[in-house]
Amino acid sequence: MTSKLELINVTKSYGKTEVIRDMSLAVETGEFFVVLGPSGTGKSTLLKLIVGIEQPDDGKILIDGKDVTGLPPNKRNMAMVFQNYALYPNLNVYQNIAFPLKMHRRRNIDSNVRSVASKLNIEDILKKKVTQISGGQQQRVALARAMVRNPTLFLMDEPLSNLDARVRYSARSELKKLQEDLNETFLFVTHDQKEAEALGDRVGILHKGRFEQVAPYKELYEYPGTPWIGDFVGDFPMNFIGNLGFRPEWTSIGEGVYSVTVDTFETIGDIFFLHGTTEDGTGLILKSIKKYEPGEILKFSVTRSRTFPEL
Amino acid sequence: MGEGTDMGNEFEGRWTRYYIYAGAAFFSFFVLLPLYVLIIIALGAPNQTVAAYYPALLPTKFTLSNFINAFRGTGILLESAFLKSLETAFIVAVIAILLGYHAAFGLSKLPFKISSLIIGVLFFSTMIPSITIAIPISETFLRLGLYDSSLGLALAQELLVLPLTIFILSGTLDAVPKQLEQQARVDGASFIRALYQVIFPLAVPGIVSAFLLSWLMSWDEFTFAIILSPVHPTLPILIYLDASARGNVLTAASFSLLVTIPVIVLTIILSKFIRAGYLTSGITG
């Protein structure tokens, strides 16, 4: 039931706060689309609008070209996985997975539940209470409940952020593999750049209720559309000298027209990152192959850069 | 009920359970002692209880004559009063839950400031003395044919019961995560199915508490009962009439036991629902 999702000029306000501003977006059939943004930028609101928990003030939401704006969530046949999984605590694992099938009055409930459970390796916990299983298992149960009914669209609200770091990495790669196997359309919301980088075919950067740029992660990193994206995307923010933006690794220390005073060093693996200040007080982060003493003044050149229009 | 079975870990130590048992024993003593006295007066031979200079702690002779006397004195009235009280209490509890659940659900959708204001206003009706309301109501009930009926009495008692029921249930519903309702809607449940098949089961502990409490409030309610239903009185009224007319401690004790037993039975039956809560409900038992 893979489908295409389109938003056309969608607007949503709570009181006087405009949370989603005139947003348009097209998520292609079978695409893994990641919505990335800092907290409080309307990510969850966007999901609620798409799934129908909230209604937009203005604009349209289309599934495969069909207008679903105004339909209640139970008429949209989309699946959603919340951050805390929202498993029904009074039902066991089996009943949780079977719930959407019962609500949609589907047949062959038992065989559907069992086949999804075997796909996600949770057959042995079907009879357990959802409060008795681990976080990783809960996440699988939530996924199983989402998959079981063949939805038009999978919506995920930071489903990995409640997991322990170790489980999170394996869950992340499993999720990517699952999406590739299912070939379904996924819309995944996160504030975690690593997740966006690992999962997304394309990543939409949400800022102040709008997509500031939509592109594959690598492109966002190398060709940020605005200084704000340059600042937001990446382990370290982009360096700016005037309207010239450059990544820490786009520099070479030794010779050059720029100079920087060393403040501190950060070591990540066997790479050093130099935190320094220029003469006019701008903070910079440069990649370095060796350590320097704090206070030392170094020359460096910029090997690659991106020029932004003057603000 | 279920003393301390859900204690948080930070309170748990080697002796915790013994402290809990000691506390439970202490409080049980205060609750059970009067009940014990009631039972031995009602069932013990009078010359070992109320007629004795030094009543025995545990009577050796038992009799049913107090009960027989009590029943003989009131005759058929007692049975009908017992049934009427039972009927009224169940009507009150059922209506309270039906109206209260929906009202509380509506309130849980409102911002806290507004919903707490509304609940506060609801309690105004309980601030007016029952007797002030009961007299105009009785006049209206006479015209409507509700006078002296269980249904009429139950409706009047809702004035006392509903605010508390709504208060308890809105506390319960506030504790049900909003996301579960949203998830249910996404999973294909209509609003009605989400309301009854998803949220209702989660609210069961609070609903049972509210049911029990409203049942109890009706069971020993006096003012509305004596004014709105004097011809076929409820149990508390009958006992009052009998005790004030006859002034017999022995029959009064038998009656009191009769009032207490259904309360205990109902509480025991319902307590397992209250205890089996996945979510904490504001008030239990």
Interface residues (C-beta under 8 A of the other chain):
Chain A: K48 V51 G52 I53 P72 P73 N74 R76 N77 M78 A79 M80 F82 N84 A86 Y88 P89 N90 F99 P100 M103 H104 T131 R145 R149
Chain B: P177 Q179 L180 Q182 Q183 A184 R185 V186 D187 G188 A189 S190 F191 R193 V198 P201 L202 Y278 L279
